[in-house]
Amino acid sequence: MKPLLRILSFTVIGLMLLSACCIAQQKNTIKIQEGYAGMVGYGSLMSLKSMESTLGHQYCDSAYIIHLDGFIRAWTSYRPFNDPKAINSKNPNFFGYIMENNDSIPFEGIVQLNVETQQNSKINCILYIISDEDIINFDNREVGYERIDVTDRIEEYNILDGKVYVYQQAPGYYDKSTLNLTKFILIEDYVNMITKACDEFGENFRIEFDKSTLQPSSQVVPSHKVAWKIVK
């Protein structure tokens, strides 16, 4: 390579590194005080009403629109009825039926939203800041999920002095090979709650949600067609 070309090449590389450095420096910082942590909502927890229902009190801190790198949303959390691993397993058993043409068709459980790791992918989410005590309530709610550290996966912010978590279905919690997945349904009200929460953040947020969420393979059933039977 001629000397001039070498100079130009190193100049281009230098500019590229400087540009990358500037991009990194443009990140804002969220400082998490002691006794608190970040919690990422990507499904029902994007709904402030759902969030506060689990908290048991009003949420008074900031909420941030973020992107979580390395994940995609999928309707792959299968929740069988009367799960013996659930904390409230001593409650009465209940069963579900789809009411169709004067017939009642039993189903075995419901499907919920999950996140799965996927390279070169990202999902739009909401980041909340909650206390360590509140995290216990979320751990109790998210039976079948595990809380994983995603502090370094947030695209827009550097996190200082704290951790950020998201709930992902725990590997091996359910042995899907033992489940008849065709008998698990998505309840329309649950889907509507999530999409309504997206709409509250604007049209672009909803578009991003749809693009970063795999289409469900399970049947979506209107809530008025679902009947429940409780056995004490």
N, C-alpha and C positions, 0 to 999 in steps of 0.2 A: 504493500500500500504506500502511496506517495505521502510525504510529510503533511501536505495540506489536507489530504483526505483523512489522515489519522487525527488531525486536530479537529476537523469537522465531526468525525465519528465520536470522539470523546466529548465534544461540545454537546452533541445530540443526547448522548447517554447522560451527561450531567444535567441537562435540562429535564430529561425524563425523571431522574431521581429527585430533582428539586421540586418538580410538579407533584410527584407522589408524596413528598415530604409535606408540601403545602396543603394537600388534601387531608393528610392525617392531622395536621395542625388546625384545620378548620373545624374539627370535631369539638362540640361543646362538652363540658364536663358536668356530670351529675355526682355530687358528693352525698354519700349515704351516711347518715350519722349512726353512731353506735346504738345497737338495739333495734335496727331496722334493716330491711332488705327490699330489693326490687322483685316484683311479681309480674310476669308477662301474661296477658290474656290474649288468646288467639281465637277463641270460640265464644262460649257463653259468658266468659269472664270479661269480654269486651263490653258487655252490657253493665252499666253502672248499677242498675237495679239488682242484677244477679250478683254482682260484686259485693254490694252492701248487704245483701241477704246473707251471704256467708260471713262477712265481717261481724254482722250483728249490730252495726252502728254506721253512722254517716261517714263517707270517705271525704276527708277535708284537705288532702294533699294534692299535689299536681299530678296530672295524667299526661303521658307523652305518647305521641304517635311515633312508632319506631319500625324498623325492619330488622328481622332476625335472620342472619345469614346461615346458610347450610341446612335449611329445613323446607319442607313442603307440608301443607295440610292434607289430611286424608280422613275419610269416614271409615276408620278401621278399628275403632274401639268397640268391641262387642261385649255387652253387659248382660249376662244371663240372669233370669229372675232367681230370687232367693239364694243369692250367692253366699255360701257358708263362710267365705273369707271377709265379708263385709262386717264393719263394726256393729251395725244394727241387725245382725243376723238372727237375734232373738225375737225380732218383730214377727207378726203374723205373715205367713206365706201369701203371695198374691200371684195371679195369673192374668194374662192378657189375651184378648180375642179381637179379631177384626170382624166387624159386622158388615156383611155383604150379601145382598139379595136374600134377606130373611134367614141367613145362615151365620153361624159364628165359627170363625176359623182361628184356631189357637196359634199363637206365636210364642217363642221361647225367650225372647229378650229384645233389647233395644240396641241401636247403634249410636255412638257418639263420635264427636270430632277428636282427632288425634294429630300429633305432629310426628313426622318421620324425617330422619336425616337424609339429605340429598345434596350432593355437591352442586355448586353453581346455581343454587336456587335460594330464594329468600321469601319470607312472608311478612306482610304488614300486620302489626299487632299494637296493643296498648300496654304501656308500662306504668305500673302503679308502685308506690312506695308504701310498705306496710310494716307494722311492728313484728318482732319475733314472736310475740304472743299470738298475733293474728295468723301467722303462718301455721300455727298448730290447727286452727280452724280449717284452713285450706287443706292441710294434710288429711284431716278427718273427712273432708268432703270428697277429695279426689281418690277414692278407693279404686285400686287397680292401676293407678298412675304412680309414677315416681317423680320426685322433684329433682331436676338436673340443673347444673350450673351453666348458664349461658352468658355470663358476665362479659366475655370477650367476643360474643357473637352479635352485639348490637351495632348496627351500621352508623348511626348518627351521633352516638355519645361515647365518651370515655367515662367509665365508672370508677369512682374514687372511694376508697375506704369501706367497701361493702360488696355484697354479692347480688346477682340477679338470677332468678330461677324461672323455669317453665315446667309445666307438668306434661310428661310423655307416658304413654301406656307402658307399664313395667313389663319387660320381656319375660315371658314364661308365666305371667300371672294367670292368664287363661290359656289352656291348651286348645287352640282352635281346631285341632284335628278331631277333638271329641265333640265339637259343636256342629249342628246343622245350620250353617250360616244363612241358608235360604229362609229360615224361620226367624230371622232377626229383622226388625223394621226400624226405619227412621220415622219418628213422630213429627208431623208437620209443624206443630207449635214450637218445637225445639229448633228446627231449621229457621223458622220465621223470626224467632227471638234473636238468633245470631245475625241474620241478614238485616234485620231492623237496626241492630246495634251498629252494623257497618254503615248503613244509610245515614245514621246520625253524624257520622264523621265526614260525610260528603260523597258525592258521586264517584270521584276518583278513588277514594278508599274502597268503595264497594267494587269497582272494576278490578282493582288490584287483588282484593279478596277472591273474587271469582277466578282470576287467572292463576292464583297460587294455591288453589284448592282442587284436588282431584274430584272428579264426578263420583257420586255414590253409586255402588252396585246394588245396594239394598232398596227395597220398596219404601217409598215415602207415603205414609198413610195419614190422611186428614184426621185430626184429633177427634172429631165427632163420630168417626167410625171405629174408634177404639173403646172397648169395654173392659172393665177390670173386675176380677173376682178375688175377694180376700178370704183366706181360710185361716181361722184362728187355731 
